[in-house]
Amino acid sequence: MEKIIAALQEKAVLKQQMYHQTREVFETYRKMVMGYADTLHTKMKGTTPEVPVSFHETGEMEFRFRFSGDFLIFNMHSNIMALPPDHPALRTDYLREDACKAYFGQILIYNFMHDSFKYNRQQDIGYMVARLMVNCDRRYFIEGVRPLNFIQPDISAEPLNDAVLMELLEKAMLVAVETDLTSVPMQSMLMMSVGDKIAQNESRAGEKLGFRFSGE
């Protein structure tokens, strides 16, 4: 029992503290994106036709930001993760000196098409554009598609701040807007079962070209 108590005090308490810290970061991001959406909505009001911009609350672990035909979906993972043994960040002296610092909370950013949800196209594909990893010292690194993976690919020397969150948001938006949707090959659409037709209102949308995650 003493060993169990020691393990719980070391890891379980740490992970609980990190969970609450990650929630704080996520809530900060939620308010930031909500304010950004309001500002952008105001600036886009005069366009013809008007470009839709909106913020959507979808739960304590998720929120969505719509701009034109794109959604950015922000998701906080509920678990605290250890880095895999071969991860490059583990080679740094900072993480070597204290194993507790190699545990990270995760905030994931996905790009989906708005119409995929509007028309319930369950076979449509979304893409993770970035993964923000934050440890107990609020030091962080970012994995993602280009150019997001260049923001902070290695463990940071300074704690996460609002400027980094804003840069990540705006670059994720640009990637979503500038990556075009392309149609799927016609051969893949030649036949459809009755079950598939009943289950969906439209055929699956195409794929976005240019999405390559930094880990590929």
Secondary structure, 3 states (H helix, E strand, C coil): CHHHHHHHHHHHHHHHHHHHHHHHHHHHHHHHHHHHHHHHHHHHCCCCCCCCEEEEEEECCEEEEEECCEEEEEEECCCCEECCCCCHHHHCHHHHCCHHHHEEEEEEEEEEEHHHHHCCCCCCCCEEEEEEEECCCCCEEEEEECCHHHCCCCCCCCCCCHHHHHHHHHHHHHHHHHCCEECCCHHHHCCCCHHHHHHCCCCCCCEECCCCECCC
